[in-house]
Every structure is written in structure tokens, then in C-alpha cells.
């Protein structure tokens, strides 16, 4: 016979969650009553994070520049019984960011959790990178994250409210690879921007952290995953032996968005299947 509370995988009766455990989980990690804006969340990692935060109880705002994709993503979440709506704006345009926050406050309430996820990639040797391409990558991955986080923090500070900022960074903020120089520079900037914001805002009750995903299967990485040589390299380089999927990031995001992380600020949480743990 098993010890009390311990069950074999073949047991037909699931273990009931004691009320005290359910209460602890809801109080520490639940996001009921929170309004979470996730930029660039019409698909890929952003969509996975939006869905995860919504499943934890947050009222989620899906963002993108393509209205049809953003609306479709929000509608899919609502079809699962989750609280989601779409807000279309360009994160690189300061005036659009400000106006979007006004609209969100009117329709959903003040944003309390911000996930800066919008980003782009540009693969090319640095000697061949044109200035326009460099600036486009830096503007979308770094400057836009600053603009949206600053807007959120200004509103929290003016009202004396706490807040959570989570910026999706990358392994490229910690280690470099060939042909992704602009992206690595921008994500390295995200790491230090996160620390700078934490230094200035943590005393105001605002926690600022970053997520650094490893190789995650999304629309943006599909072509690389279908390259046998690159796919083999990723699997061999990653101790977990596989690509990650957006759901692998959800637990970390929910933690950083919840009160469980109220004493965590300025950190970059790596979710990479062990890639950066080995040579």
C-alpha cells in the first residue's frame, strides 16, 4: 500500500487538492483581478504567455499591429472561457502606446502586469548589416520595450500603485551566435534596461524582470527548426534534448506576474532546457 497521499500512475482516483493548498496557490500565484497587457501576442511566444496568464485568472489584452490576427487570437482565448480582448497599436510609436493605455483603462481597467514580448529577428553577418536594419531591430526589441514599460510605470507611480514588468529577452542577451548581431545587441540592452528600471522603480513597488527563453518552436523559428543541421545542433546543444515550446515559459511568467515574486526584481530568468549551464 502507498503512503498517505502518494499514488501510483495507474491509480484511477486523482488526488484531491486540500482547501489550504488551493488557497495558498490562489493567493500566491493567482492573477484574478489583474489586467495583463502582452505585446506582440497574436501568435508565438506572446500568445502562449497571454493564454497562460489568462488561465491564471488575469484579464488579458492581446496586442499586435494586424487587427485581424489580434482579434482572432483574443477570440480563441475567449472560446476557452478566458477573459481576453484585443488592442491594436504599434509599440514603436510613442503616441500610439499612450493612446492604447487610455483605451485599455476605459475597456478593461488599469494595466497591472505588462509583458513586453514584441520583437523581430534579422539574420545577417554584421559586416553586411545595413543601418536601417540595425535600427529596426533595436527599435522593436529594445526601444519599444522602454516606451511601453515607461508608460505603465508612469501611471503606476502617479497613482501610487504597484506593478509588474516582464520583458521577453533571449539567450542572446547572455551569449552570442553568428549572424544575429543586431538582435543580440538589442537583447543585451534589454537585460541592462531591466536592471536599470529595477534600480529606479523597485522602491515604488514595481518589479521589473526579464525572461530569457532558449530555442523555442514558433512561427519565427519554424524555418530554422526544419533545417536538419540546425535542428540537430539545437537538440545536441540543449541538455533537455529538445526545442522548447511557448508553454514552457508560462510557469516562469505567472511567477513573475504574481505576488509570489514581490521580492524579485532586476533579474533575468533563463528558461532554456539547460543550454547556458554547459559549454
C-alpha positions in Angstrom: 0.0 0.0 0.0 1.2 3.5 -0.8 1.9 6.0 1.9 -0.9 8.5 2.6 -1.3 11.0 -0.2 1.0 9.1 -2.6 -0.5 7.5 -5.7 0.8 5.3 -8.4 0.4 6.5 -12.0 -2.2 3.8 -12.5 -4.4 5.0 -9.7 -7.9 5.8 -11.1 -8.7 8.4 -8.5 -6.9 11.8 -8.8 -5.5 13.3 -5.6 -7.9 16.0 -4.2 -6.3 19.3 -3.5 -6.8 20.3 0.1 -8.5 23.7 0.5 -5.5 25.1 2.3 -3.3 24.2 -0.7 -5.8 25.7 -3.2 -6.0 28.8 -1.1 -2.2 29.2 -1.0 -1.9 28.7 -4.7 -4.6 31.2 -5.5 -3.2 33.8 -3.1 0.4 33.4 -4.2 0.2 32.7 -7.9 -3.3 33.5 -8.9 -3.9 36.6 -11.1 -7.6 37.2 -10.6 -8.3 40.9 -10.7 -5.1 41.7 -12.7 -5.1 43.3 -16.1 -2.2 41.9 -18.2 -1.1 43.6 -21.4 1.1 41.2 -23.6 2.6 43.0 -26.6 3.2 41.0 -29.8 0.7 38.3 -28.6 -1.2 37.5 -31.8 0.9 34.3 -32.1 4.1 32.5 -31.0 5.6 33.1 -27.5 3.4 36.1 -26.9 0.2 34.2 -27.5 1.4 31.4 -25.2 2.1 33.8 -22.4 -1.2 35.6 -22.9 -3.0 32.3 -22.7 -1.1 31.2 -19.6 -1.7 34.5 -17.7 -5.4 34.3 -18.6 -5.6 30.7 -17.3 -4.1 32.0 -14.1 -7.0 34.4 -13.8 -5.8 37.6 -15.5 -7.9 39.8 -17.8 -5.6 39.7 -20.8 -5.1 42.3 -23.5 -3.7 40.8 -26.7 -1.7 43.2 -28.8 -0.5 43.3 -32.4 -0.4 45.5 -35.4 -2.6 43.3 -37.5 -6.2 43.8 -36.3 -7.5 40.5 -37.8 -4.8 38.4 -36.2 -5.1 40.1 -32.8 -8.9 39.8 -32.8 -8.7 36.2 -33.8 -6.2 35.4 -31.0 -8.4 37.1 -28.4 -11.5 35.3 -29.8 -9.7 31.9 -29.5 -8.9 32.7 -25.8 -12.5 33.7 -25.1 -13.6 30.5 -26.8 -11.7 28.7 -24.0 -13.7 30.6 -21.4 -10.8 33.1 -20.7 -11.0 36.8 -20.3 -9.3 38.4 -23.3 -9.6 41.3 -25.7 -7.5 42.8 -28.5 -5.8 46.1 -28.6 -4.2 47.1 -31.9 -1.2 49.5 -31.8 2.4 49.9 -32.8 4.7 49.5 -29.8 7.4 51.6 -31.5 5.2 54.7 -31.8 5.1 56.7 -28.5 1.8 58.4 -29.2 0.1 55.1 -30.1 1.4 53.5 -26.9 0.0 56.3 -24.8 -3.4 56.2 -26.5 -3.6 52.4 -26.2 -3.2 52.6 -22.4 -6.0 55.1 -22.3 -8.3 52.8 -24.3 -7.3 49.7 -22.2 -8.1 51.6 -19.0 -11.5 52.5 -20.3 -12.4 49.0 -21.5 -10.6 46.6 -19.1 -9.2 48.7 -16.3 -5.7 49.9 -15.5 -2.9 47.6 -16.6 -1.2 46.0 -13.6 1.0 43.4 -15.4 3.0 44.3 -18.6 4.7 41.6 -20.7 7.0 43.2 -23.3 7.1 40.5 -25.9 7.0 42.2 -29.3 10.2 41.6 -31.2 11.8 40.8 -34.5 14.9 39.0 -35.8 17.3 39.8 -38.6 19.8 37.1 -39.6 22.9 38.5 -41.4 26.6 38.9 -40.8 27.4 42.1 -39.1 29.7 43.3 -41.9 26.6 43.2 -44.2 24.0 44.7 -41.9 22.6 48.0 -43.2 22.0 50.8 -40.7 18.2 50.7 -41.4 18.0 47.0 -40.4 20.1 47.5 -37.3 17.9 50.4 -36.2 14.7 48.5 -36.9 15.8 45.6 -34.7 16.9 47.8 -31.9 13.8 49.9 -32.1 11.4 47.0 -32.0 13.2 44.8 -29.4 14.7 47.4 -27.1 13.3 50.9 -27.6 9.7 49.8 -27.8 10.1 47.8 -24.6 11.3 51.0 -22.9 8.4 53.0 -24.3 5.7 50.6 -23.1 7.3 50.0 -19.7 7.8 53.7 -19.1 4.1 54.4 -19.9 3.0 51.7 -17.5 5.4 52.8 -14.7 4.4 56.5 -15.1 0.8 55.6 -14.5 1.5 53.3 -11.6 3.8 55.9 -10.0 1.2 58.7 -10.4 -1.4 56.6 -8.7 0.8 55.0 -6.0 0.1 51.6 -7.4 2.4 48.5 -7.6 3.0 46.9 -11.0 4.9 44.1 -12.8 7.0 44.4 -15.9 8.3 41.3 -17.6 10.3 41.7 -20.8 10.9 38.7 -23.0 14.7 38.7 -23.6 16.7 35.9 -25.1 19.7 33.7 -24.6 21.2 36.2 -27.0 21.3 38.7 -24.0 23.9 36.3 -22.4 25.7 34.6 -25.2 26.3 35.4 -28.8 26.0 33.5 -32.1 27.0 34.4 -35.6 24.6 36.2 -37.9 22.3 37.6 -35.2 24.3 40.6 -34.1 21.6 43.3 -34.1 19.2 41.0 -32.1 21.9 40.1 -29.6 22.8 43.8 -29.1 19.1 44.7 -28.5 18.5 41.8 -26.1 21.7 42.6 -24.2 20.2 46.1 -23.9 17.0 44.6 -22.5 19.0 42.8 -19.8 20.6 46.1 -18.6 17.4 48.1 -19.1 15.7 45.6 -16.8 18.3 46.1 -14.1 18.2 49.9 -14.5 14.4 50.0 -14.2 14.6 47.7 -11.2 17.1 50.0 -9.6 14.8 53.1 -10.0 11.4 51.6 -9.6 11.6 48.7 -7.1 11.2 51.1 -4.2 7.9 52.2 -5.7 6.5 48.7 -5.6 7.2 47.9 -9.2 9.1 44.7 -10.0 10.9 44.6 -13.3 12.3 41.3 -14.6 13.1 39.6 -17.9 12.6 36.1 -19.3 15.4 34.6 -21.4 14.0 31.8 -23.5 16.1 29.2 -25.1 15.3 27.8 -28.6 11.5 27.9 -28.7 9.4 26.5 -31.6 7.3 29.3 -33.0 6.4 30.7 -36.4 9.6 32.8 -36.2 11.8 29.8 -35.7 10.0 27.3 -37.9 12.4 27.6 -40.8 15.4 27.0 -38.6 13.8 24.0 -36.9 13.1 22.5 -40.3 16.8 22.8 -41.2 18.2 19.4 -40.3 21.6 20.7 -39.5 20.4 23.5 -37.2 17.7 21.3 -35.6 20.4 18.7 -34.8 22.6 21.4 -33.3 19.9 22.7 -31.1 18.9 19.3 -29.8 22.6 18.4 -29.2 23.4 21.7 -27.6 20.4 21.6 -25.2 20.7 19.2 -22.2 16.9 18.7 -22.3 17.4 17.3 -25.8 14.6 19.2 -27.5 13.3 22.5 -28.6 11.2 24.4 -26.1 7.6 25.4 -26.7 5.8 28.5 -25.6 4.0 26.7 -22.7 7.5 26.0 -21.2 7.6 29.7 -20.4 4.2 30.0 -18.8 5.2 28.9 -15.3 8.0 31.4 -15.1 5.8 34.2 -16.4 3.0 33.5 -14.0 5.5 33.5 -11.1 7.0 36.9 -12.2 3.5 38.3 -12.6 2.2 37.2 -9.2 2.7 38.3 -5.7 5.0 35.3 -5.2 7.7 37.3 -6.9 7.2 40.6 -5.0 10.9 40.5 -3.7 12.3 39.6 -7.2 13.4 42.5 -9.3 16.1 43.2 -11.8 16.7 39.5 -12.7 16.8 37.7 -16.0 15.2 34.3 -15.6 16.6 31.8 -18.1 14.3 29.1 -19.4 16.5 27.2 -21.9 16.4 23.5 -21.1 19.9 23.8 -19.6 21.6 25.3 -22.6 23.6 28.0 -20.7 24.6 25.6 -18.0 27.0 23.7 -20.2 29.9 24.5 -22.6 
